[in-house]
Amino acid sequence: MVNSPLRDEELEALRRIDTCTVSNAIETFAVRLRNTGFADARLRCMFPDCGPLVGYAATARLRTGEPPIAGRIYHDRTDWWNSILEVPTPRIVVLEDMDHHPGLGAFLGEVHAAILLALGCVGYVTNGAVRDLPRVRQLGLQLFAGNAAVSHAYAHIFDCGVPIVVAGLEVHPGDLLHGDQHGLLTVPTNIASKIPAVAAKQRESEEKIIQLCQSNEFSLEKLREALKLFS
């Protein structure tokens, strides 16, 4: 769980940066391997033109392929909502679909989107399915999912507040997440406040290379010199 959440202005600074740039900035701190810390291509941003999503993860596990052992479906278990409130705002619910073939049924539609928004959530992430996309978009909840589905089938939560894995990305309760149309990643909280400044410096270096490539002064020699200064 998060010991010291970022200030509002620090979160807003991260929202102004695309996720690729955040990924590049994280690499400069050498806090993890470059092939870790992000979801793979099985996870899709359902509303790619809605801008970056930033928030803290509230985790749970679900199944949709078989009925729950006791009770009916998702509205018979609501205690997991309390675990969402244990995470700082803004919150992102992250559900791991544990079915052998994830995505048969959709846990989240327009009703649960409204519930999550009321609980201070700004996004929902799952390796499974979502539905009611036009209405959820209208409500203002960002979605990352494996696919869309027409039915909720036997969707039910069976565990919450635990480490999970979604599309290859390990997520712990309280992890800071950043995502946009390119994908989703975790942001180490010990460097999160430093990322905007590093990102600005990287963008400046990249822009110089782009301008050189577009100028009449371009040459391979100048390009090689410019790349020596880029880091």
C-alpha positions as CSV (number, residue, x, y, z in Angstrom):
1,M,0.0,0.0,0.0
2,V,1.1,3.6,-0.6
3,N,2.9,5.2,2.3
4,S,3.1,8.7,0.9
5,P,0.8,9.5,-2.0
6,L,1.8,12.1,-4.6
7,R,0.5,15.6,-4.2
8,D,-2.3,16.7,-6.6
9,E,0.1,18.8,-8.6
10,E,2.5,15.9,-9.0
11,L,-0.3,13.7,-10.3
12,E,-1.4,16.4,-12.7
13,A,2.1,16.7,-14.0
14,L,2.1,13.0,-14.8
15,R,-1.2,13.3,-16.6
16,R,0.3,15.8,-19.0
17,I,2.8,13.2,-20.2
18,D,2.1,10.3,-22.6
19,T,2.9,6.8,-21.3
20,C,5.7,6.2,-23.8
21,T,7.5,9.3,-22.4
22,V,6.9,8.1,-18.9
23,S,8.4,4.7,-19.8
24,N,11.5,6.4,-21.3
25,A,12.0,8.5,-18.2
26,I,11.7,5.5,-15.9
27,E,14.5,3.8,-17.9
28,T,17.0,6.6,-16.9
29,F,16.7,5.7,-13.2
30,A,17.7,2.0,-13.7
31,V,15.2,0.9,-11.1
32,R,14.0,-2.2,-13.1
33,L,14.7,-4.1,-16.3
34,R,13.5,-2.5,-19.5
35,N,11.4,-5.5,-20.4
36,T,9.3,-5.4,-17.2
37,G,6.8,-3.1,-15.6
38,F,4.3,-2.8,-18.4
39,A,1.3,-4.7,-19.8
40,D,1.7,-6.6,-23.0
41,A,-0.4,-6.4,-26.2
42,R,-3.2,-8.5,-24.7
43,L,-4.4,-5.4,-22.9
44,R,-6.1,-2.7,-25.0
45,C,-7.0,0.9,-24.2
46,M,-10.8,1.0,-25.0
47,F,-10.9,4.8,-25.3
48,P,-7.6,5.8,-26.8
49,D,-8.4,9.4,-27.4
50,C,-9.2,10.3,-23.8
51,G,-5.7,11.2,-22.6
52,P,-3.4,9.6,-20.0
53,L,-4.8,7.7,-17.0
54,V,-3.0,8.1,-13.7
55,G,-4.1,6.5,-10.4
56,Y,-3.5,4.0,-7.6
57,A,-4.4,0.3,-8.1
58,A,-7.2,-1.4,-6.2
59,T,-6.9,-5.1,-7.0
60,A,-9.2,-8.1,-7.1
61,R,-9.7,-11.4,-8.9
62,L,-12.8,-12.6,-10.7
63,R,-14.3,-15.4,-12.7
64,T,-17.1,-15.4,-15.3
65,G,-17.1,-18.9,-16.7
66,E,-18.7,-20.7,-13.8
67,P,-21.2,-19.8,-11.1
68,P,-19.8,-18.8,-7.7
69,I,-19.7,-21.5,-5.0
70,A,-22.3,-19.6,-2.9
71,G,-24.7,-16.8,-3.8
72,R,-25.5,-15.5,-7.3
73,I,-23.3,-13.1,-9.2
74,Y,-21.4,-9.9,-8.6
75,H,-24.1,-8.0,-6.6
76,D,-24.0,-10.7,-3.9
77,R,-20.5,-9.7,-2.9
78,T,-19.9,-6.0,-2.1
79,D,-17.2,-6.2,0.6
80,W,-14.6,-5.7,-2.1
81,W,-15.8,-2.1,-2.5
82,N,-14.4,-1.4,1.0
83,S,-10.9,-2.5,-0.2
84,I,-11.1,0.0,-3.0
85,L,-11.6,2.8,-0.5
86,E,-8.3,1.7,1.3
87,V,-6.4,3.0,-1.7
88,P,-5.6,6.7,-2.2
89,T,-7.4,8.7,-4.8
90,P,-7.4,8.8,-7.8
91,R,-8.2,5.1,-7.9
92,I,-8.0,2.5,-10.7
93,V,-9.7,-0.8,-10.2
94,V,-7.6,-3.7,-11.6
95,L,-9.2,-7.1,-11.9
96,E,-7.5,-10.3,-13.0
97,D,-9.8,-12.6,-14.8
98,M,-8.8,-16.1,-13.6
99,D,-10.8,-18.1,-16.1
100,H,-8.9,-20.5,-18.3
101,H,-10.1,-18.4,-21.2
102,P,-10.4,-14.8,-19.8
103,G,-13.0,-12.5,-21.3
104,L,-16.0,-14.8,-21.6
105,G,-18.2,-12.4,-19.6
106,A,-17.8,-8.8,-18.6
107,F,-17.8,-7.8,-15.0
108,L,-18.0,-4.1,-15.7
109,G,-20.7,-2.3,-17.6
110,E,-22.5,1.0,-17.2
111,V,-23.9,0.3,-13.7
112,H,-20.6,-0.8,-12.2
113,A,-18.9,2.1,-14.0
114,A,-21.2,4.5,-12.2
115,I,-20.5,2.7,-8.9
116,L,-16.7,2.9,-9.3
117,L,-16.9,6.6,-10.3
118,A,-18.8,7.2,-7.0
119,L,-16.0,5.4,-5.2
120,G,-13.4,7.8,-6.5
121,C,-12.2,5.7,-9.4
122,V,-10.9,7.1,-12.7
123,G,-10.2,3.9,-14.5
124,Y,-10.8,0.1,-14.7
125,V,-8.3,-2.5,-16.0
126,T,-8.8,-6.2,-16.6
127,N,-7.4,-8.9,-18.8
128,G,-11.0,-10.0,-19.2
129,A,-13.9,-8.2,-20.8
130,V,-15.9,-5.0,-20.5
131,R,-19.2,-4.0,-22.1
132,D,-21.6,-1.0,-22.5
133,L,-18.7,0.9,-24.0
134,P,-20.6,4.0,-25.3
135,R,-22.3,4.6,-22.0
136,V,-19.2,4.0,-19.9
137,R,-17.3,6.5,-22.1
138,Q,-20.1,9.0,-21.6
139,L,-19.9,8.5,-17.8
140,G,-16.1,9.2,-18.0
141,L,-14.4,6.0,-16.8
142,Q,-11.4,5.0,-18.8
143,L,-11.1,1.3,-19.6
144,F,-8.3,-1.1,-20.4
145,A,-9.4,-4.6,-21.2
146,G,-8.6,-7.7,-23.2
147,N,-11.9,-7.6,-25.2
148,A,-15.5,-6.5,-25.2
149,A,-18.3,-8.9,-24.5
150,V,-22.1,-8.9,-24.7
151,S,-22.8,-10.8,-21.5
152,H,-21.7,-10.7,-17.9
153,A,-22.1,-14.5,-17.8
154,Y,-21.3,-15.6,-14.2
155,A,-19.1,-12.6,-13.3
156,H,-18.2,-12.6,-9.7
157,I,-15.3,-11.4,-7.4
158,F,-13.7,-14.1,-5.3
159,D,-10.6,-12.3,-3.8
160,C,-9.6,-8.7,-3.3
161,G,-6.6,-6.6,-2.1
162,V,-4.0,-9.1,-3.3
163,P,-1.2,-9.0,-5.9
164,I,-2.4,-9.9,-9.3
165,V,-1.0,-10.2,-12.9
166,V,-2.8,-8.6,-15.8
167,A,-1.4,-9.1,-19.3
168,G,2.0,-9.9,-17.9
169,L,2.0,-6.9,-15.6
170,E,2.3,-7.6,-11.9
171,V,0.2,-5.2,-9.9
172,H,0.0,-4.8,-6.1
173,P,-2.6,-2.8,-4.2
174,G,-1.6,0.8,-4.1
175,D,0.7,0.6,-7.2
176,L,0.8,3.9,-9.2
177,L,-0.4,3.2,-12.7
178,H,0.0,5.3,-15.9
179,G,-1.7,4.4,-19.2
180,D,-2.9,5.8,-22.5
181,Q,-3.5,4.5,-26.1
182,H,0.0,3.0,-26.1
183,G,-0.5,0.7,-23.0
184,L,-0.3,0.6,-19.3
185,L,2.6,0.5,-16.8
186,T,3.5,0.8,-13.2
187,V,5.4,3.9,-12.0
188,P,7.8,3.3,-9.1
189,T,6.6,5.8,-6.4
190,N,10.1,6.6,-5.2
191,I,10.9,8.3,-8.6
192,A,7.4,9.4,-9.7
193,S,7.8,13.0,-8.7
194,K,11.0,13.3,-10.7
195,I,9.6,11.9,-13.9
196,P,8.2,15.2,-15.4
197,A,11.5,17.0,-15.2
198,V,13.4,14.1,-16.8
199,A,10.7,13.7,-19.5
200,A,11.0,17.4,-20.4
201,K,14.7,17.1,-20.8
202,Q,14.3,14.0,-23.0
203,R,11.7,15.7,-25.1
204,E,14.1,18.6,-25.7
205,S,16.8,16.3,-26.8
206,E,14.5,14.4,-29.1
207,E,13.1,17.6,-30.6
208,K,16.7,18.7,-31.5
209,I,17.2,15.4,-33.4
210,I,13.9,15.7,-35.2
211,Q,14.6,19.3,-36.2
212,L,18.0,18.3,-37.5
213,C,16.4,15.5,-39.6
214,Q,14.0,18.0,-41.1
215,S,16.6,20.7,-41.8
216,N,18.7,21.4,-44.9
217,E,21.8,21.1,-42.7
218,F,21.2,17.4,-42.1
219,S,24.1,15.0,-42.5
220,L,25.0,11.6,-41.0
221,E,27.9,13.3,-39.3
222,K,25.7,15.8,-37.6
223,L,23.2,13.1,-36.7
224,R,25.9,11.0,-35.0
225,E,27.1,14.0,-33.1
226,A,23.6,14.8,-31.9
227,L,23.0,11.3,-30.8
228,K,26.1,11.4,-28.6
229,L,24.4,14.1,-26.6
230,F,21.2,12.2,-26.3
231,S,20.6,10.2,-23.2
